């Protein structure tokens, strides 16, 4: 039987990885984008500097906003913390709190955090924040069903919504890994990540404000609340990428050893997986022709269609034997 103390330490390592590595991933992405554009760019540690500065600043809230505007970033932040407890980040085996949520529950928790941020933006009662909330709601209406459909397709492969079962099956079964269902699911999830993390280049017609979505939602936040909102955004990006890599694309190289050393080894391998994914995403972001804002809906529609096709492929026997 596994030592409960060791499992709790691994739990702490997993939460700490999401909390403290997520800003670094954002910093690496920004620096790599600058390098591709032949610019010096900010330090990869700039997100940490920004968060540190914001955490020391005073909080100012819109005059007509309610208390919900203040607590919303905290609620979303906690939601991402809960997700980090239950998905395969540093272990291929479930941790003590892994029973709290499955893949479908995680998708709903992502949706919950998104809805909370939209309501908070509306509660600010300003033009730009409401504009960002409206656009975000339009895209979320298609993005969240796509994520749920992806996890339903995976559940039909494995017979369960448990992300650890999915990881172990795909890591051990070449036939399922190479199946049409799994390939279509990976494609749909990757397209969704580009949208959900704001990596899909959007044409703003020369006016940056008109192209804002996530930034518009938090435009009225300041100080500690803005720091928590940004930190939550970093965590969301990290969690989506980690689930995409550890569960779907590269389910290997995670230590099954129930020890702190094994968990730290998995943190290292995850970091290198993330670097490879970052390079691909940044190249796409920097070379992809800019889309008109509402073409994002077309992009999400394709992602949703691929998720549906993955289920159809499963019924048609889309498994390599």
C-alpha positions as CSV (number, residue, x, y, z in Angstrom):
1,X,0.0,0.0,0.0
2,X,1.3,3.5,-0.9
3,X,2.4,5.7,2.0
4,X,-0.3,8.4,2.5
5,X,2.3,11.0,3.4
6,X,4.2,10.3,0.1
7,X,0.9,10.7,-1.8
8,X,0.2,14.0,-0.2
9,X,3.7,15.2,-1.0
10,X,3.2,14.2,-4.6
11,X,-0.1,16.1,-4.5
12,X,1.8,19.2,-3.3
13,X,4.3,18.7,-6.1
14,X,1.5,18.5,-8.7
15,X,-0.3,21.6,-7.5
16,X,3.0,23.5,-7.2
17,X,3.9,22.5,-10.8
18,X,0.7,24.0,-12.1
19,X,0.9,27.1,-9.9
20,X,4.6,28.0,-10.4
21,X,5.4,26.5,-13.8
22,X,2.4,28.0,-15.7
23,X,3.7,31.6,-15.7
24,X,7.1,30.3,-17.0
25,X,5.4,28.5,-19.9
26,X,3.6,31.8,-20.8
27,X,7.0,33.6,-20.6
28,X,8.7,31.1,-22.9
29,X,5.8,31.5,-25.4
30,X,6.2,35.3,-25.5
31,X,9.9,35.1,-25.7
32,X,9.9,32.6,-28.6
33,X,7.3,34.7,-30.5
34,X,9.7,37.7,-30.2
35,X,12.6,35.7,-31.4
36,X,10.7,34.6,-34.5
37,X,9.8,38.2,-35.1
38,X,13.5,39.1,-34.8
39,X,12.9,41.1,-31.6
40,X,14.7,40.8,-28.3
41,X,11.5,40.4,-26.4
42,X,10.8,40.1,-22.7
43,X,12.5,37.8,-20.3
44,X,10.9,34.3,-19.9
45,X,10.5,35.3,-16.2
46,X,8.5,38.5,-17.1
47,X,5.1,36.9,-16.0
48,X,6.6,36.4,-12.5
49,X,7.7,40.0,-12.4
50,X,4.3,41.2,-13.5
51,X,2.5,39.1,-11.0
52,X,4.8,40.2,-8.2
53,X,4.2,43.8,-9.1
54,X,0.5,43.5,-9.3
55,X,0.2,41.7,-6.0
56,X,1.7,44.7,-4.3
57,X,-0.6,47.2,-5.9
58,X,-3.9,48.5,-4.7
59,X,-7.2,47.1,-5.9
60,X,-9.6,49.5,-7.6
61,X,-13.1,48.3,-8.7
62,X,-15.7,49.9,-10.9
63,X,-18.1,52.1,-8.9
64,X,-21.3,50.2,-10.1
65,X,-19.9,46.7,-9.8
66,X,-21.1,44.3,-7.1
67,X,-19.2,42.1,-4.7
68,X,-19.4,39.3,-7.3
69,X,-16.9,41.2,-9.4
70,X,-14.4,40.9,-6.6
71,X,-14.8,37.2,-5.7
72,X,-15.1,36.0,-9.3
73,X,-11.3,35.8,-10.0
74,X,-10.8,33.9,-6.7
75,X,-13.6,31.4,-7.6
76,X,-12.1,30.8,-11.1
77,X,-8.6,30.4,-9.5
78,X,-9.8,27.8,-7.1
79,X,-11.6,26.0,-9.9
80,X,-8.3,25.6,-11.8
81,X,-6.6,24.4,-8.5
82,X,-9.3,21.7,-8.2
83,X,-8.7,20.6,-11.8
84,X,-4.9,20.4,-11.1
85,X,-5.7,17.9,-8.3
86,X,-7.4,15.4,-10.5
87,X,-5.7,15.2,-13.9
88,X,-2.5,13.4,-14.9
89,X,0.1,16.1,-14.5
90,X,3.0,14.3,-12.8
91,X,1.7,10.8,-12.2
92,X,0.1,8.1,-14.4
93,X,-1.8,6.9,-11.3
94,X,-4.6,8.7,-9.4
95,X,-3.8,10.8,-6.4
96,X,-5.9,10.9,-3.2
97,X,-8.3,13.5,-4.7
98,X,-8.5,11.9,-8.1
99,X,-12.0,10.7,-7.3
100,X,-13.4,14.2,-7.2
101,X,-13.7,14.7,-11.0
102,X,-13.4,12.7,-14.2
103,X,-12.6,14.1,-17.6
104,X,-16.2,15.2,-18.2
105,X,-16.3,16.8,-14.7
106,X,-13.0,18.6,-15.6
107,X,-14.6,19.9,-18.8
108,X,-17.6,21.2,-16.8
109,X,-15.2,22.8,-14.3
110,X,-13.4,24.6,-17.1
111,X,-16.8,25.8,-18.3
112,X,-17.8,26.9,-14.8
113,X,-14.6,29.0,-14.5
114,X,-15.3,30.5,-17.9
115,X,-18.9,31.4,-17.1
116,X,-17.9,33.0,-13.8
117,X,-15.4,35.3,-15.7
118,X,-18.1,36.2,-18.2
119,X,-20.6,37.2,-15.5
120,X,-17.9,39.2,-13.7
121,X,-17.0,41.1,-16.9
122,X,-20.7,42.0,-17.3
123,X,-20.9,43.0,-13.7
124,X,-18.2,45.6,-14.3
125,X,-20.8,47.5,-16.3
126,X,-18.3,49.1,-18.8
127,X,-18.3,49.0,-22.5
128,X,-15.1,47.1,-23.2
129,X,-15.6,44.5,-20.5
130,X,-19.2,43.8,-21.7
131,X,-17.9,43.6,-25.3
132,X,-15.3,41.0,-24.2
133,X,-17.9,39.1,-22.2
134,X,-20.3,39.0,-25.2
135,X,-17.6,37.7,-27.6
136,X,-16.4,35.2,-25.0
137,X,-19.9,33.9,-24.5
138,X,-20.3,33.4,-28.3
139,X,-17.2,31.4,-28.6
140,X,-17.7,29.5,-25.3
141,X,-21.1,28.3,-26.5
142,X,-19.3,26.2,-29.1
143,X,-15.9,25.6,-27.3
144,X,-17.3,23.9,-24.2
145,X,-19.5,21.4,-26.1
146,X,-16.5,20.6,-28.3
147,X,-14.4,19.8,-25.2
148,X,-17.2,17.7,-23.7
149,X,-17.6,15.9,-27.0
150,X,-13.9,15.2,-27.1
151,X,-14.0,13.6,-23.6
152,X,-17.2,11.6,-24.5
153,X,-15.3,10.2,-27.5
154,X,-12.4,9.2,-25.2
155,X,-14.8,7.7,-22.7
156,X,-16.3,5.5,-25.5
157,X,-12.7,4.2,-26.2
158,X,-11.9,3.4,-22.7
159,X,-15.3,2.7,-21.2
160,X,-14.6,5.3,-18.5
161,X,-14.1,9.0,-18.1
162,X,-11.2,8.5,-15.8
163,X,-8.2,10.4,-17.3
164,X,-5.7,8.0,-15.7
165,X,-7.4,5.0,-17.4
166,X,-7.2,6.8,-20.7
167,X,-3.5,7.6,-20.2
168,X,-2.7,3.9,-19.4
169,X,-4.7,2.5,-22.3
170,X,-3.3,4.8,-24.9
171,X,0.3,4.3,-23.5
172,X,-0.1,0.5,-23.7
173,X,-2.2,0.0,-26.8
174,X,-0.7,0.9,-30.2
175,X,-4.0,0.0,-31.9
176,X,-6.0,2.5,-30.0
177,X,-3.3,5.1,-30.2
178,X,-3.3,4.8,-34.0
179,X,-7.0,4.5,-34.3
180,X,-9.0,7.0,-36.4
181,X,-11.0,8.0,-33.4
182,X,-8.0,8.9,-31.3
183,X,-6.3,10.8,-34.2
184,X,-9.5,12.9,-34.8
185,X,-9.8,13.6,-31.1
186,X,-6.2,14.8,-31.0
187,X,-6.8,17.1,-33.9
188,X,-10.0,18.5,-32.4
189,X,-8.4,19.1,-29.0
190,X,-5.4,20.8,-30.6
191,X,-7.6,23.2,-32.5
192,X,-9.5,23.9,-29.3
193,X,-6.3,24.7,-27.4
194,X,-5.4,27.3,-30.0
195,X,-8.7,29.1,-29.4
196,X,-8.9,28.6,-25.6
197,X,-5.4,29.9,-25.0
198,X,-5.7,32.9,-27.4
199,X,-3.1,31.5,-29.8
200,X,-5.3,31.9,-32.9
201,X,-4.2,35.2,-34.6
202,X,-7.2,37.5,-35.0
203,X,-7.4,40.6,-37.3
204,X,-8.3,43.6,-35.2
205,X,-8.6,46.1,-38.1
206,X,-5.8,48.3,-36.7
207,X,-7.7,48.9,-33.4
208,X,-6.4,46.6,-30.7
209,X,-9.5,47.0,-28.5
210,X,-11.8,45.7,-31.2
211,X,-9.9,42.4,-31.3
212,X,-9.8,41.9,-27.6
213,X,-11.6,38.9,-26.0
214,X,-9.9,37.6,-22.8
215,X,-8.1,40.9,-22.2
216,X,-11.3,42.8,-22.5
217,X,-13.0,40.7,-19.8
218,X,-10.3,41.7,-17.2
219,X,-9.8,45.3,-18.4
220,X,-11.4,46.7,-15.3
221,X,-9.4,44.6,-12.8
222,X,-6.3,46.0,-11.1
223,X,-3.8,45.1,-8.4
224,X,-4.2,41.8,-6.7
225,X,-7.4,40.9,-8.5
226,X,-5.7,41.4,-11.9
227,X,-2.8,39.3,-10.7
228,X,-5.1,36.4,-9.7
229,X,-7.0,36.7,-13.0
230,X,-3.8,36.5,-15.1
231,X,-2.4,33.7,-12.9
232,X,-5.7,31.8,-13.5
233,X,-5.3,32.3,-17.2
234,X,-1.7,30.9,-17.1
235,X,-3.0,27.9,-15.2
236,X,-5.8,27.3,-17.7
237,X,-3.3,27.3,-20.5
238,X,-1.0,25.0,-18.7
239,X,-3.7,22.5,-17.7
240,X,-5.1,22.3,-21.2
241,X,-1.6,21.7,-22.6
242,X,-0.7,19.2,-19.9
243,X,-3.9,17.1,-20.4
244,X,-3.5,17.3,-24.2
245,X,0.1,16.0,-23.9
246,X,-0.1,13.5,-21.0
247,X,-3.5,12.0,-21.8
248,X,-3.7,12.2,-25.6
249,X,-0.5,12.8,-27.5
250,X,2.5,11.6,-25.4
251,X,1.1,9.4,-22.6
252,X,4.5,7.9,-22.0
253,X,7.5,9.0,-19.9
254,X,5.5,9.5,-16.7
255,X,7.1,7.7,-13.7
256,X,4.8,5.0,-12.2
257,X,7.0,5.0,-9.1
258,X,5.0,6.2,-6.1
259,X,7.7,8.5,-4.8
260,X,8.7,12.1,-4.7
261,X,11.7,11.3,-7.0
262,X,9.3,9.7,-9.5
263,X,7.0,12.8,-9.4
264,X,10.0,15.1,-10.0
265,X,11.1,13.0,-12.9
266,X,7.6,13.4,-14.4
267,X,7.8,17.2,-13.9
268,X,11.0,17.2,-16.0
269,X,9.6,15.1,-18.8
270,X,6.4,17.2,-18.8
271,X,8.5,20.4,-19.2
272,X,10.2,19.0,-22.3
273,X,6.9,17.9,-23.8
274,X,5.6,21.4,-23.2
275,X,8.6,22.9,-24.9
276,X,7.9,20.8,-28.0
277,X,4.2,21.8,-28.0
278,X,5.1,25.5,-27.5
279,X,7.4,25.5,-30.6
280,X,4.6,24.0,-32.7
281,X,2.0,26.5,-31.4
282,X,4.2,29.5,-31.8
283,X,5.1,28.6,-35.3
284,X,1.4,28.2,-36.2
285,X,0.6,31.5,-34.4
286,X,3.3,33.4,-36.2
287,X,2.7,31.9,-39.7
288,X,-1.0,31.5,-39.7
289,X,-2.9,34.2,-41.7
290,X,-4.9,36.4,-39.4
291,X,-8.6,35.6,-39.2
292,X,-11.5,38.0,-38.9
293,X,-12.8,37.9,-35.4
294,X,-15.9,35.9,-36.0
295,X,-14.1,33.4,-38.2
296,X,-13.2,31.9,-34.9
297,X,-16.7,30.4,-34.8
298,X,-15.9,28.6,-38.1
299,X,-12.6,27.3,-36.7
300,X,-14.5,26.0,-33.6
301,X,-17.1,24.4,-35.8
302,X,-14.4,22.4,-37.6
303,X,-13.1,21.3,-34.2
304,X,-16.5,20.2,-33.1
305,X,-17.1,18.4,-36.4
306,X,-13.8,16.5,-35.9
307,X,-14.9,15.5,-32.4
308,X,-18.2,14.2,-33.8
309,X,-16.4,12.4,-36.6
310,X,-14.2,10.7,-34.0
311,X,-17.3,9.1,-32.5
312,X,-18.6,8.1,-35.9
313,X,-15.2,6.5,-36.7
314,X,-15.5,4.5,-33.5
315,X,-18.9,3.1,-34.5
316,X,-17.5,2.3,-38.0
317,X,-14.6,0.4,-36.4
318,X,-11.9,3.0,-36.6
319,X,-9.3,1.0,-34.7
320,X,-6.1,-0.3,-36.1
321,X,-5.7,-4.0,-35.6
